[in-house]
């Protein structure tokens, strides 16, 4: 069984940071969300940063699915859904609070 370059990078990140896979998804989601808002100069209530996080999570899980199919002959859909939820959870909370409450208003 040969792992892909992306899987190798993920395993290296896990070793370097000493974080769990779930934690890496949470951190990646927040980093993508905040970086997108900053780079594109969008407010946190804009759907654009959230959509970028969601698209990124889906793309990475599609890559993981292809890797799993090649390596093991099947894909773990429940685990992929879990990873997507972990990635988008906090960006979703922040987006909802920014968009529909006054939490982030001055």
C-alpha positions in Angstrom: 0.0 0.0 0.0 1.4 3.3 -1.1 0.2 6.6 0.5 -0.3 9.7 -1.6 1.7 12.9 -1.1 -1.3 14.6 0.5 -1.6 11.8 3.1 2.1 12.0 3.7 1.8 15.7 4.4 -1.1 15.1 6.8 0.8 12.5 8.7 3.8 14.8 8.9 1.6 17.6 10.3 0.2 15.2 12.9 3.7 14.2 14.0 5.1 17.8 14.0 2.1 19.3 15.9 1.3 16.3 18.0 -2.4 17.1 17.4 -5.1 14.6 16.5 -6.7 14.5 13.1 -9.9 16.0 14.5 -7.9 18.9 15.9 -6.1 19.5 12.7 -9.5 19.7 10.9 -10.7 22.3 13.4 -7.6 24.4 13.1 -7.5 24.2 9.3 -11.1 25.3 9.1 -10.5 28.3 11.3 -7.3 29.2 9.5 -8.9 29.0 6.1 -12.0 31.0 7.3 -9.9 33.8 8.8 -7.3 33.9 6.1 -9.9 34.1 3.4 -11.8 36.9 5.1 -8.5 38.8 5.6 -7.1 38.2 2.1 -10.4 39.0 0.3 -11.2 41.8 2.8 -14.5 40.2 3.6 -16.4 40.6 6.8 -17.0 37.5 8.9 -20.7 37.8 8.1 -20.0 37.4 4.4 -20.8 33.9 3.1 -17.6 33.9 0.9 -15.1 32.8 3.6 -17.5 30.1 4.9 -18.0 28.8 1.3 -14.3 28.6 0.8 -13.9 26.6 4.0 -16.8 24.3 3.0 -15.4 23.8 -0.5 -11.9 23.2 0.8 -13.3 20.5 3.3 -15.2 18.8 0.5 -12.2 18.8 -1.9 -9.9 17.4 0.7 -12.4 14.7 1.6 -12.8 13.8 -2.1 -9.1 13.4 -2.3 -9.1 11.2 0.8 -11.9 9.2 -0.7 -9.9 8.6 -3.9 -6.9 7.6 -1.8 -9.0 5.2 0.3 -10.5 3.6 -2.7 -7.1 3.1 -4.3 -5.4 1.8 -1.1 -8.2 -0.1 0.6 -10.9 -0.7 -2.1 -13.6 1.2 -0.1 -14.3 4.6 1.3 -15.4 5.6 4.8 -18.2 8.0 4.1 -19.1 8.5 7.8 -15.6 9.5 8.6 -15.5 11.9 5.7 -18.7 13.5 6.9 -17.2 13.7 10.4 -14.1 15.5 9.0 -16.3 18.0 7.1 -18.3 18.8 10.2 -15.1 19.2 12.2 -13.7 21.6 9.6 -16.8 23.8 9.2 -18.2 23.8 12.7 -16.5 26.9 14.2 -16.5 28.9 11.0 -20.2 28.2 10.8 -20.7 29.3 14.4 -18.8 32.5 13.8 -20.5 33.2 10.5 -24.0 32.7 12.1 -23.1 34.9 15.0 -21.7 37.6 12.8 -24.5 37.5 10.3 -27.6 37.2 12.6 -26.6 38.6 16.0 -24.9 41.7 17.3 -22.1 39.7 19.0 -19.4 41.2 16.7 -20.8 44.7 16.4 -19.1 47.5 18.1 
